[in-house]
């Protein structure tokens, strides 16, 4: 099996400097050694050839592709014939071919799909049911599949003009962020993973991360260096925070990990890797980053081990902060790294001894003041050409390739970042997605070798990910408006004029963010400002720090929470809300035609939520302005409206199974094998989506609401009490003619949050109410 090894040196996307050491993320692909004199194209070709030679047999891959079909369209299992072909058939590139089956078709195959791997065959199947049958495939939590438009077996549409040949313009299609494993996958069982790997195959993903189960390997490795289980309990984070423990951002938080968890996740990882290999994917595995348990410094006192600085704790609490890094130049680094790779290969897979470095290039954007051309060249040219590939992680908004002479000749992957913290927010840059990869690939002296999706959380904005996935197979730019017409037809199973018009509006508004701001949902319902509004917004010490600098806007000036401004806080808004209200009105008008569609239900609920949450932002500001005018009556009116909006949005979200807090909590508890694990896992699940990290009695976590979610249950049970108590304190301060008691409010709120995080109350896991009736009622109540 061809595998890839990732070496993680720090979190994505935040980079940090400690004692002058630059910490970066390095991914190591186990491929082949290459001479320095090769050009970029020549340099990567041996790597591709070596990977191809290690794939499983055609019969195994064909069977794996057939199994994907069986899970997607079991009624059509005999309607398709799959065949693995050589790249020679495709001009030396990865490709799929769709042809009419040449042979008896009665009760047998109608369509022949050929591909260079099972991933290409699955991609060809997806292409066929999309563009010949009008079908649609998305995550279950974004509406799922629309397959009603696929004709019955024996009636599949024929392919004209000798068939369809689609070649990959670049060899690799990369998937996941290093934190996706915590924000989205943490509570998954094999059934859910199987669906995700099927989705990957249908989207043409051939280079996915595979991070599950590594703690079981680290346990065996570190115990070989006399590290005890007690030491490892202090080293590993809890299940929902493993991504950051792996990167040395924190330790212990949410832990310890039980024996059951370690065993369970290792078994799961073996299944994941086996399925990826069967489909011809190249799974990317973790390697040693230098992140070590504190006890190693005592056991090896002469080793070059540095204690790192604080990462987002409130006050540098050593219980969670300040992990240890073993210097890569120390002989012990090589010894531990080799031990981990050997143990991983023994436990999980077959691997190679040679390597190509795959480096996450976020640092060139986030720390651009340091990474000037000389520094970039020094890093990128420190290894032979072809031995390093860079992920241009944020190319959808801030492409580095364009300002760095193609990473100074280093091969790179054009990536979409798009989402932070798994937030729920309708947002996108469709024009950049439809043209950016093409512009990069055809640019002079291009070194682009792949496309990728690096979102922190999945299961949101399905239109963005469907278009981005297609760019792995498109050589020319996509005309987005025309593409959206076919997309909406496929997604809802029929053509509805109001829907076409609504999506034309959404394309030019919600999905046309061109302000260069990294979108992170800070709508005030889910990211409630922690401040004293009697003081100018930018003049107080910021308590709103997070893993990112959240940019805001006032009038024509943009500023961050860390910068000074005399104005009020503003959530990110990049479009005309009036136009999007018009789109919502059109969506509602299509209800009679689409009321039975789950994809329509998801989109209508999400769009209504988007409109209502932006309205709530304005209502919040109205309340704050009333407070500043010392107008008690107006403050109470606006604050009650804000609170009512939270209640109403909660009811709306409750009408769709995909917007429920209960499913997140129950999925965590289902992995537990005893009551103690159940309580721990639920605490992890509740904490990640709320406070995230540590607090003091008077200071919220610096990462509070980073992973906020618009989920029914979370609004009513968590965000509502927060807003209610805050506005109550504001109102009392006016009634008593005294200053706003911010610290007292914080004490009350943090105490409430701590109890809620440790709570065991149940939340619904099934939808309640008629989504269309509720959405119409909210429109009439607030917008008519």
C-alpha positions as a printed Julia matrix, in Angstrom:
784×3 Matrix{Float64}:
   0.0    0.0     0.0
   1.29   3.46   -0.89
   1.19   5.72    2.13
   2.29   9.18    3.11
   3.75  10.29    6.41
   3.01  13.71    7.88
   5.31  15.51   10.22
   3.46  18.06   12.31
   5.35  20.88   13.97
   2.53  23.29   14.8
  -1.11  24.12   14.48
  -2.96  25.21   11.41
  -3.48  28.01   10.68
  -1.88  29.84   13.64
   1.9   29.91   13.67
   4.05  31.01   16.57
   7.63  31.98   17.32
   9.25  30.77   20.5
  12.82  31.67   21.45
  13.48  32.48   17.82
  12.51  29.0    16.63
  10.04  28.94   13.78
   7.52  26.16   14.16
   5.98  24.91   10.94
   3.86  22.06    9.72
   5.67  19.52    7.61
   3.95  16.64    5.85
   6.25  13.84    4.71
   5.15  11.73    1.78
   6.83   8.35    1.67
   7.62   8.34   -2.03
  11.13   8.46   -3.48
  14.47  10.26   -3.54
  15.06  12.67   -6.42
  18.1   14.43   -7.9
  18.43  18.18   -7.51
  18.86  18.82  -11.2
  15.32  17.8   -12.21
  12.72  20.36  -13.29
   9.53  20.53  -11.27
   7.56  18.36  -13.7
  10.33  15.82  -14.0
  10.92  15.85  -10.27
   7.44  14.7    -9.24
   6.99  12.11  -12.0
   9.14   9.44  -10.32
   7.1    9.96   -7.17
   3.87   9.35   -9.06
   5.31   6.3   -10.79
   6.46   4.86   -7.49
   3.04   5.4    -5.92
   1.31   3.8    -8.89
   3.53   0.74   -8.6
   2.46   0.21   -5.0
  -1.3    0.33   -5.49
  -3.4   -2.75   -4.91
  -4.35  -4.94   -7.85
  -6.93  -3.87  -10.44
  -9.35  -6.55   -9.27
  -9.22  -5.28   -5.67
  -9.78  -1.69   -6.78
 -12.58  -2.62   -9.17
 -14.33  -4.49   -6.37
 -13.89  -1.51   -4.04
 -15.42   0.84   -6.62
 -18.29  -1.62   -7.11
 -18.89  -1.59   -3.38
 -19.13   2.22   -3.45
 -21.79   1.88   -6.16
 -23.61  -0.73   -4.07
 -23.81   1.58   -1.09
 -24.84   4.58   -3.21
 -27.19   2.98   -5.76
 -27.83  -0.65   -4.77
 -30.62  -0.92   -7.33
 -28.11  -0.25  -10.12
 -25.35  -2.61   -9.08
 -25.62  -4.52  -12.35
 -26.07  -1.42  -14.51
 -22.4   -0.42  -14.49
 -19.19  -2.2   -15.38
 -15.9   -0.91  -13.95
 -12.41  -1.42  -15.3
  -8.97  -0.23  -14.15
  -6.83   1.0   -17.05
  -3.25   2.17  -17.44
  -2.36   5.85  -17.49
  -1.17   5.21  -21.04
  -4.84   5.13  -22.04
  -5.17   8.64  -20.6
  -2.09  10.27  -22.06
  -0.02   9.52  -18.99
  -2.42  11.24  -16.57
  -5.01  10.09  -14.07
  -8.4    9.97  -15.78
 -11.8    8.34  -16.11
 -13.65   7.33  -19.25
 -17.43   6.89  -19.53
 -18.66   4.75  -22.41
 -21.69   2.75  -23.43
 -21.22  -0.9   -22.53
 -20.4   -2.91  -25.64
 -22.13  -6.22  -25.07
 -25.4   -7.79  -23.99
 -27.21  -5.31  -21.77
 -30.41  -7.16  -20.88
 -30.4   -7.26  -17.09
 -26.72  -6.39  -17.29
 -24.31  -3.47  -17.65
 -25.4   -0.41  -19.58
 -22.49   1.93  -18.83
 -18.77   1.16  -18.77
 -16.57   3.35  -16.57
 -12.82   3.05  -16.8
 -10.33   4.73  -14.52
  -6.67   4.69  -13.6
  -7.57   3.91   -9.97
 -10.76   3.09   -8.11
 -10.95   6.76   -7.11
 -11.09   7.75  -10.79
 -13.77   5.1   -11.42
 -15.86   6.43   -8.52
 -15.33   9.97   -9.82
 -16.5    8.83  -13.24
 -19.6    7.27  -11.66
 -20.31  10.53   -9.85
 -19.77  12.54  -13.04
 -22.16  10.3   -14.93
 -25.03  10.39  -12.43
 -24.54  14.18  -12.09
 -24.35  15.23  -15.71
 -26.32  12.46  -17.4
 -28.9   11.61  -14.72
 -29.26  14.89  -12.83
 -28.36  13.37   -9.45
 -26.66  15.02   -6.49
 -24.41  13.78   -3.69
 -23.54  15.76   -0.56
 -22.92  14.99    3.09
 -25.92  13.59    4.95
 -25.79  16.57    7.31
 -26.14  18.99    4.38
 -29.19  17.31    2.89
 -27.7   14.06    1.66
 -28.19  12.6    -1.8
 -30.81  13.3    -4.46
 -31.02  10.13   -6.55
 -34.7   10.14   -7.54
 -33.73  11.54  -10.93
 -31.62   8.49  -11.83
 -33.62   6.36  -14.34
 -34.42   2.79  -13.47
 -32.05  -0.01  -14.47
 -32.36  -0.7   -18.18
 -33.18   2.94  -18.94
 -29.93   4.75  -18.17
 -29.09   7.51  -20.68
 -26.47   6.61  -23.26
 -23.25   8.49  -23.73
 -22.86  10.12  -27.14
 -19.89  10.7   -29.45
 -17.89   7.68  -28.38
 -17.92   8.48  -24.69
 -16.46  10.98  -22.24
 -12.78  11.27  -21.27
 -11.92  13.46  -18.26
  -8.25  13.85  -17.33
  -6.83  15.24  -14.13
  -5.01  18.48  -14.99
  -2.88  17.97  -11.86
  -2.12  14.65  -10.19
  -3.19  15.22   -6.6
  -6.47  16.07   -4.88
  -5.69  16.68   -1.22
  -8.24  16.64    1.63
  -8.58  17.72    5.28
  -6.97  20.06    7.74
  -4.98  18.79   10.7
  -7.8   19.94   13.02
 -10.69  18.44   11.03
 -10.1   15.23   12.95
 -11.2   17.05   16.12
 -13.84  19.46   14.85
 -15.68  16.97   12.63
 -14.47  13.35   12.89
 -13.81  12.92   16.59
 -16.95  10.92   17.45
 -17.25   8.93   14.24
 -17.62   5.17   14.14
 -16.78   2.98   11.15
 -20.24   3.38    9.61
 -19.77   7.14    9.39
 -16.18   6.82    8.22
 -17.23   4.46    5.46
 -19.67   7.07    4.18
 -16.96   9.74    4.25
 -14.46   7.62    2.34
 -17.16   6.89   -0.25
 -17.76  10.64   -0.5
 -14.02  11.22   -0.92
 -13.85   8.69   -3.73
 -16.85  10.16   -5.52
 -15.24  13.62   -5.28
 -11.93  12.36   -6.7
  -9.88  12.79   -3.52
  -6.71  10.72   -3.71
  -4.53  12.26   -0.98
  -6.49  12.33    2.32
  -5.14  12.69    5.83
  -5.62   9.69    8.11
  -4.94  10.73   11.7
  -7.04   8.37   13.82
  -5.46   5.98   16.27
  -1.99   7.49   16.47
  -2.03   7.8    20.27
  -1.99   4.0    20.56
   1.21   4.01   18.53
   2.74   6.82   20.59
   1.93   4.91   23.76
   3.99   1.93   22.64
   6.8    4.11   21.31
   7.19   6.3    24.37
   6.93   3.38   26.77
   9.94   2.02   24.93
  11.75   5.14   26.15
  10.69   4.51   29.79
   7.73   6.9    29.71
   4.98   5.68   32.05
   1.25   5.65   31.39
   0.91   8.32   34.07
   3.32  10.49   32.09
   1.3    9.88   28.93
  -1.92  10.85   30.69
  -0.28  14.22   31.27
   0.83  14.33   27.62
  -2.27  13.34   25.64
  -5.27  15.64   25.39
  -8.89  14.56   25.58
 -10.71  13.14   22.53
 -12.1   16.49   21.33
  -8.72  18.22   21.74
  -6.31  15.66   20.32
  -5.44  17.76   17.27
  -3.89  20.44   19.47
  -2.18  18.01   21.84
  -0.59  16.35   18.81
   0.78  19.71   17.72
   2.14  20.68   21.1
  -0.34  23.49   21.71
  -1.64  21.95   24.93
  -1.49  18.83   27.08
  -3.85  17.0    29.46
  -6.87  19.21   28.6
  -9.94  16.99   28.34
  -7.96  13.85   29.16
  -6.87  11.28   30.05
  -7.37   8.81   27.21
  -8.7    5.46   28.33
  -7.41   2.08   27.18
 -10.74   1.6    25.45
 -10.28   4.79   23.44
  -6.74   3.88   22.38
  -7.75   0.41   21.26
 -10.96   1.54   19.62
  -9.29   4.26   17.56
  -6.46   2.0    16.41
  -8.95  -0.59   15.17
 -10.85   2.18   13.4
  -7.66   3.5    11.77
  -6.82   0.08   10.36
 -10.23  -0.05    8.69
  -9.82   3.48    7.34
  -6.41   2.78    5.85
  -7.51  -0.53    4.38
 -10.48   1.05    2.62
  -8.44   4.01    1.33
  -5.85   1.59   -0.08
  -8.51  -0.53   -1.76
  -9.76   2.58   -3.53
  -6.28   3.53   -4.74
  -5.91   6.54   -2.42
  -2.63   7.58   -0.81
  -3.47   8.06    2.88
  -1.31  10.56    4.73
  -0.16   9.45    8.15
   1.39  11.41   11.02
   5.06  11.31   11.87
   7.22  12.66   14.7
   7.24  16.43   15.19
   9.45  16.71   18.24
   6.47  17.09   20.6
   7.39  14.99   23.66
   6.11  14.26   27.19
   7.58  16.38   29.97
   9.03  13.28   31.62
  11.4   12.74   28.71
  13.47  15.7    29.87
  14.06  13.97   33.19
  14.83  10.6    31.63
  17.22  12.14   29.06
  18.66  15.18   30.88
  21.27  15.89   28.19
  18.78  15.91   25.32
  18.09  19.27   23.68
  14.51  19.69   24.88
  12.91  23.13   25.09
   9.8   24.1    27.0
   7.56  26.09   24.68
   5.61  29.2    25.53
   1.94  29.57   26.33
  -0.75  28.91   23.73
  -4.05  30.62   24.56
  -4.46  29.7    28.21
  -5.93  32.48   30.36
  -2.92  32.86   32.63
  -0.29  30.35   31.57
  -1.65  27.52   33.69
   1.04  24.78   33.56
  -1.64  22.1    33.87
  -2.44  22.68   30.2
   0.19  24.92   28.67
   3.83  25.03   27.72
   4.65  21.69   26.16
   8.09  20.32   25.36
   9.87  20.2    22.0
  12.82  17.95   21.19
  15.25  19.67   18.85
  15.39  17.95   15.42
  19.2   18.08   15.53
  19.34  15.94   18.66
  20.14  12.24   18.0
  17.19  11.31   20.21
  14.86  12.99   17.7
  15.91  10.58   14.96
  15.7    7.63   17.33
  12.12   8.43   18.42
  11.05   9.31   14.88
  12.32   6.04   13.5
  10.72   4.1    16.34
   7.35   5.71   15.61
   7.49   5.01   11.89
   8.5    1.38   12.46
   5.74   0.9    15.02
   3.17   2.57   12.76
   4.13   0.39    9.82
   3.95  -2.71   12.05
   0.56  -1.72   13.39
  -1.12  -0.16   10.39
   0.43  -0.37    6.98
   3.32  -0.95    4.66
   5.52   2.08    4.02
   8.63   3.27    2.24
  11.94   4.41    3.63
  12.21   7.43    1.32
  10.37  10.7     1.71
   9.09  13.85    0.04
   8.24  16.77    2.33
   4.73  18.24    2.11
   4.73  21.54    3.99
   1.7   23.54    5.03
   2.35  27.04    3.73
   0.12  29.06    6.07
   3.14  30.57    7.8
   4.05  32.56    4.68
   0.71  34.38    5.03
   0.2   34.54    8.79
   3.78  35.61    9.51
   4.47  37.54    6.34
   6.48  40.17    8.24
   9.12  37.52    8.89
   8.86  35.41    5.74
  10.37  37.75    3.19
  11.84  36.35   -0.08
  15.27  35.53    1.39
  13.76  33.6     4.31
  11.26  31.78    2.08
  13.94  30.8    -0.43
  16.22  29.57    2.31
  13.52  27.28    3.69
  12.12  26.08    0.37
  15.53  25.48   -1.19
  16.9   23.67    1.85
  15.89  20.38    0.23
  16.33  19.16   -3.37
  13.76  20.1    -6.01
  10.95  17.58   -5.85
  11.68  16.69   -2.22
   9.26  19.34   -0.88
   5.67  20.14   -1.84
   3.91  23.14   -0.28
   0.22  23.41    0.54
  -0.87  26.92   -0.49
  -3.41  26.6     2.3
  -5.39  29.81    1.86
  -5.19  30.16   -1.93
  -8.92  30.83   -2.19
  -8.38  34.19   -0.45
  -4.64  34.9    -0.14
  -2.72  32.86   -2.74
   0.98  32.84   -1.92
   2.07  31.29   -5.23
   1.3   34.56   -7.04
   3.59  36.68   -4.85
   6.42  34.19   -4.33
   7.44  33.3    -7.9
   5.6   29.97   -7.65
   7.12  29.3    -4.21
  10.48  29.93   -5.84
  10.24  26.83   -7.99
   8.85  24.47   -5.33
   5.87  22.27   -6.29
   2.66  23.25   -4.49
  -1.02  22.36   -4.05
  -3.69  25.06   -4.55
  -5.93  24.77   -1.48
  -9.3   26.01   -0.28
  -9.37  26.78    3.46
 -12.86  28.31    3.73
 -13.99  27.18    7.19
 -12.72  27.81   10.71
 -13.76  25.89   13.81
 -16.55  24.02   12.01
 -18.69  27.17   12.25
 -22.04  27.26   10.47
 -22.14  30.28    8.16
 -23.24  30.62    4.54
 -20.07  31.95    2.96
 -17.92  31.35   -0.09
 -15.72  32.65   -2.87
 -17.15  30.77   -5.85
 -15.45  32.93   -8.47
 -12.06  32.36   -6.87
 -12.7   28.62   -6.69
 -13.86  28.42  -10.31
 -10.87  30.3   -11.69
  -8.05  30.28   -9.11
  -6.75  26.74   -9.7
  -6.82  27.27  -13.47
  -5.01  30.61  -13.27
  -2.38  29.05  -11.06
  -1.87  26.0   -13.28
  -1.56  27.89  -16.57
   0.55  30.73  -15.17
   4.11  31.17  -16.41
   6.54  28.66  -14.9
   3.74  27.11  -12.83
   4.79  24.57  -10.22
   1.25  23.58   -9.21
   0.83  19.82   -8.76
  -2.56  19.52   -7.05
  -5.71  21.03   -5.62
  -6.96  20.56   -2.09
  -9.65  21.26    0.51
  -8.28  22.2     3.94
 -11.36  23.33    5.87
 -11.21  23.06    9.64
 -14.74  21.64    9.77
 -16.89  19.89    7.17
 -20.65  19.4     6.64
 -21.5   22.98    5.69
 -21.85  25.0     2.45
 -22.17  21.97    0.13
 -22.12  24.16   -2.99
 -18.58  25.29   -2.17
 -17.21  21.79   -1.81
 -18.95  20.38   -4.86
 -17.48  23.1    -7.07
 -14.03  22.77   -5.48
 -14.07  19.0    -5.95
 -14.83  19.43   -9.64
 -11.77  21.64  -10.08
  -9.66  18.5    -9.64
 -10.95  17.45  -13.07
 -11.47  20.76  -14.88
  -8.87  22.26  -17.19
 -10.86  25.4   -17.92
 -12.59  27.95  -15.75
 -16.18  27.31  -14.75
 -18.93  29.77  -15.64
 -20.41  29.78  -12.18
 -23.88  31.15  -12.94
 -24.48  28.49  -15.6
 -23.0   25.82  -13.34
 -25.36  26.86  -10.55
 -28.36  26.33  -12.78
 -27.45  22.68  -13.24
 -26.36  22.4    -9.61
 -29.75  23.54   -8.29
 -31.57  21.22  -10.69
 -29.48  18.3    -9.47
 -29.64  19.25   -5.8
 -33.43  19.51   -5.65
 -34.3   17.03   -8.39
 -36.21  19.5   -10.54
 -35.92  22.93  -12.09
 -37.81  25.64  -10.2
 -37.66  29.21  -11.47
 -37.74  30.87   -8.05
 -34.81  28.69   -6.94
 -32.77  29.67  -10.0
 -33.39  33.33   -9.27
 -32.59  32.89   -5.58
 -29.29  31.17   -6.3
 -28.35  33.89   -8.78
 -28.7   36.34   -5.88
 -26.78  34.13   -3.46
 -23.97  33.77   -5.98
 -23.5   37.55   -6.15
 -23.88  38.09   -2.41
 -23.28  35.35    0.17
 -21.01  33.35   -2.13
 -19.1   36.31   -3.53
 -16.92  37.43   -0.63
 -14.1   39.53   -2.13
 -12.98  41.58    0.87
 -10.05  39.33    1.67
 -11.25  38.69    5.22
 -10.93  35.16    6.56
 -14.51  34.32    7.44
 -15.07  33.08   10.94
 -18.61  33.34   12.26
 -18.72  36.02   14.92
 -22.44  36.74   14.72
 -23.33  38.03   18.15
 -25.69  35.2    19.06
 -22.88  32.64   18.87
 -19.87  34.91   19.55
 -21.24  37.24   22.19
 -18.92  40.22   22.82
 -17.34  40.21   26.26
 -16.96  43.93   26.98
 -18.24  46.97   28.82
 -20.23  48.98   26.22
 -19.9   52.15   28.25
 -16.27  52.14   27.11
 -15.34  52.54   23.46
 -15.0   49.14   21.84
 -11.31  49.36   21.01
 -10.16  51.14   24.15
 -10.4   48.3    26.64
  -7.95  45.43   27.03
  -9.15  42.77   24.63
 -10.69  39.64   26.06
 -11.68  38.47   22.61
  -8.45  36.82   21.52
  -8.73  33.62   19.53
  -6.72  31.36   17.3
  -7.17  33.95   14.58
  -7.32  37.7    14.4
 -10.98  38.23   13.6
 -11.32  41.18   11.29
 -14.25  43.54   11.67
 -15.39  46.6     9.8
 -16.67  50.02   10.72
 -17.58  52.32    7.88
 -14.74  52.09    5.38
 -12.09  51.02    7.87
 -11.26  47.42    8.72
  -9.83  46.52   12.07
  -9.28  43.54   14.3
 -10.29  42.86   17.88
  -6.72  43.58   18.87
  -6.64  47.0    17.23
  -8.04  50.26   18.59
 -11.32  51.73   17.48
 -13.85  54.05   19.02
 -16.77  52.37   17.32
 -18.97  49.41   18.1
 -18.06  45.81   17.27
 -19.25  44.64   13.88
 -19.64  41.07   12.71
 -18.27  40.24    9.29
 -20.76  41.32    6.63
 -19.74  41.35    2.98
 -23.06  41.53    1.14
 -26.37  43.34    0.91
 -28.73  41.85    3.48
 -31.66  43.31    1.53
 -30.76  41.22   -1.52
 -30.39  38.06    0.54
 -33.82  38.66    2.09
 -35.13  38.72   -1.49
 -33.42  35.38   -2.11
 -35.09  33.96    0.99
 -38.47  35.18   -0.23
 -37.9   33.35   -3.52
 -36.83  30.21   -1.65
 -40.02  30.28    0.38
 -42.09  30.73   -2.77
 -40.67  27.42   -4.06
 -41.89  25.56   -1.0
 -44.94  24.0    -2.61
 -42.75  22.42   -5.29
 -39.94  21.26   -3.02
 -41.43  20.67    0.43
 -40.52  16.96    0.32
 -36.87  17.55   -0.56
 -34.31  17.09    2.23
 -31.77  19.17    0.33
 -34.3   22.0     0.03
 -35.09  21.67    3.74
 -31.44  22.04    4.67
 -30.87  25.02    2.39
 -34.04  26.83    3.43
 -33.34  26.37    7.13
 -29.73  27.47    6.64
 -30.69  30.52    4.59
 -33.4   31.56    7.05
 -30.9   31.14    9.9
 -28.4   33.28    8.0
 -30.89  36.1     7.5
 -32.15  35.95   11.09
 -28.66  35.9    12.59
 -27.62  38.98   10.6
 -30.8   40.7    11.76
 -29.89  39.78   15.35
 -26.51  41.48   14.88
 -28.26  44.76   14.16
 -30.69  44.29   17.03
 -27.73  43.75   19.37
 -26.17  47.03   18.21
 -29.51  48.79   18.67
 -29.56  47.55   22.26
 -26.01  48.72   22.9
 -26.74  52.14   21.44
 -29.81  52.39   23.68
 -27.62  51.57   26.68
 -25.17  54.28   25.7
 -28.04  56.77   25.45
 -29.17  55.58   28.91
 -32.55  54.74   27.41
 -33.79  51.9    29.64
 -37.03  51.37   27.72
 -35.31  51.09   24.34
 -32.62  48.82   25.81
 -35.28  46.45   27.14
 -37.17  46.45   23.84
 -34.1   45.65   21.74
 -32.6   43.17   24.17
 -35.9   41.28   24.39
 -36.05  41.2    20.6
 -32.51  39.77   20.52
 -33.5   37.11   23.03
 -36.66  36.31   21.1
 -34.62  35.91   17.94
 -32.46  33.32   19.7
 -35.59  31.42   20.73
 -37.1   31.61   17.26
 -33.91  30.54   15.49
 -33.66  27.6    17.89
 -37.16  26.49   16.89
 -36.22  26.86   13.23
 -33.06  24.78   13.62
 -34.99  22.13   15.54
 -37.01  21.43   12.38
 -34.0   19.85   10.63
 -32.08  16.88   12.05
 -28.85  18.39   10.78
 -28.86  21.37   13.14
 -29.2   19.61   16.49
 -26.85  19.73   19.47
 -28.26  16.39   20.6
 -26.74  14.44   17.72
 -23.25  15.76   18.54
 -23.58  14.85   22.22
 -25.12  11.44   21.59
 -22.44  10.52   19.05
 -19.84  11.24   21.73
 -21.61   9.13   24.32
 -22.1    6.23   21.9
 -18.32   5.73   21.72
 -18.11   5.31   25.49
 -17.87   1.83   27.01
 -18.6    2.77   30.61
 -20.25   5.61   32.59
 -16.94   7.34   33.32
 -16.06   7.56   29.63
 -19.57   8.71   28.84
 -19.27  11.67   31.22
 -15.79  12.52   29.97
 -16.73  12.36   26.29
 -19.82  14.47   26.82
 -17.76  17.08   28.68
 -15.3   17.13   25.77
 -18.11  17.54   23.25
 -19.85  20.31   25.21
 -16.62  22.17   25.98
 -15.24  22.23   22.45
 -18.28  24.04   21.02
 -18.51  26.53   23.9
 -15.62  27.65   26.13
 -13.1   25.46   24.28
 -10.24  26.02   26.73
  -9.54  27.01   30.32
 -11.14  29.82   32.32
 -10.67  31.62   35.61
 -13.58  32.81   37.77
 -13.45  36.21   36.05
 -11.98  35.47   32.63
 -13.51  33.45   29.84
 -11.32  31.21   27.75
  -9.37  33.09   25.09
 -10.87  30.62   22.62
 -14.47  30.85   23.8
 -16.92  30.37   20.93
 -14.12  29.63   18.46
 -15.97  26.45   17.45
 -19.43  28.01   17.83
 -22.38  26.28   16.19
 -25.87  27.28   15.19
 -27.49  24.17   16.68
 -30.89  23.85   18.27
 -30.35  23.15   21.93
 -27.12  25.1    22.02
 -29.0   28.33   21.33
 -31.75  27.72   23.86
 -29.58  26.04   26.47
 -26.37  28.07   26.28
 -26.4   31.21   24.13
 -29.79  32.36   25.42
 -28.87  32.37   29.14
 -25.67  34.23   28.3
 -27.42  37.02   26.42
 -30.22  37.21   28.99
 -27.87  37.62   31.93
 -25.72  40.18   30.11
 -28.65  42.39   29.15
 -30.06  42.03   32.65
 -26.83  43.46   34.07
 -26.93  46.29   31.51
 -30.5   47.16   32.4
 -29.8   47.11   36.15
 -26.85  49.45   35.71
 -29.12  52.03   34.05
 -31.96  51.57   36.54
 -29.56  52.03   39.47
 -27.53  54.7    37.7
 -24.3   52.83   38.3
 -21.51  51.46   36.12
 -21.95  48.18   34.29
 -20.58  45.39   36.47
 -18.67  43.46   33.81
 -16.64  41.39   36.25
 -19.74  40.32   38.18
 -21.43  39.3    34.94
 -18.37  37.29   33.96
 -18.38  35.5    37.3
 -22.03  34.54   36.88
 -21.64  33.53   33.25
 -18.46  31.5    33.67
 -19.99  29.68   36.63
 -23.06  28.87   34.52
 -20.88  27.72   31.61
 -18.79  25.41   33.82
 -21.95  23.75   35.11
 -23.39  23.46   31.6
 -20.2   21.9    30.26
 -20.38  19.27   33.0
 -24.13  18.82   32.53
 -25.93  15.62   31.56
 -29.29  16.96   30.4
 -30.57  15.38   27.21
 -31.22  17.22   23.96
 -33.4   16.05   21.06
 -31.86  13.98   18.26
 -34.9   14.09   15.97
 -36.36  17.05   14.12
 -39.47  18.71   15.5
 -41.94  20.89   13.62
 -42.54  21.73    9.96
 -39.53  23.58    8.6
 -41.44  25.36    5.84
 -44.21  26.58    8.13
 -41.67  27.82   10.68
 -39.52  29.58    8.07
 -42.56  31.33    6.58
 -43.73  32.41   10.02
 -40.33  33.91   10.84
 -40.26  35.76    7.52
 -43.7   37.21    8.19
 -42.8   38.09   11.78
 -39.53  39.87   11.11
 -39.22  40.69    7.41
 -42.58  41.14    5.73
